[in-house]
Amino acid sequence: MKTVTIIDYGCGNILNLVRAIEFIGYKTETTNDKKKILNSSHVILPGVGAFGNAINLIDEYNLRDTILEYAKIKKRPLLGICLGMQILLGISYEYGVHKGLGLIDGEVIKISNKKNNKIKVPHIGWNEIFPKNDNSKWDNKFLDNSLIGKSFYFVHSFVTITKDVRATIATCNYLGIDIPSIIGSDNIIGCQFHPEKSDKNGLNFLKNFCEFNK
């Protein structure tokens, strides 16, 4: 049975994620051990809270180079969830300026709409996701038809803006704003929503990741 590794750096909703993955039939290992992470076939980077605190914790645990080696050199599947997705990018402007992992080129900025200054932040609740741009290479591999138009649970105040628009795979609409919901490049994937809190749609999403190979 395949084991999915969840990185534990003190900034993630790990228990619910473990339960969700084990429910769909996979084993999990929660760790911050470099060797275990590098020897994994599938790794998840969870995240809740503020970007600056999360990336500082990653650096305190000396995990930055480990994650980069796993994703860029070994080129194995990596999934970032919510804040974990935002950390995949190069820079964040959440309460200061913070350097992310730079695995996907782009920036993290606050949700805003110039036409609606009274927009409610954070974005909390269920929202439907739809494909963005031409992401046909992901068909039947990750963002398959079973996920299109389905609802997932969101809770966040900042969004990821990828430099390459093709790296934004799916979005949802929030009060007239396109919210990047899934981003990806080769073996690296991120979702802004919480699949572990998204009922059967979230379980299907996680199953796709567990079965995903570049």
Secondary structure by P-SEA (a helix, b strand, c coil): cbbbbbbbccccccaaaaaaaaaacccccccccaaaaaaccbbbbbbcccaaaaaaaaaaacaaaaaaaaccccccbbbbccccccccccccccccccccccccccccccccccccccccccccccbbbbbccccccccccccccccccbbbbbbccbbbbbcccccccbbbbccccccccccccccbbbbccccccccaaaaaaaaaaaaccc
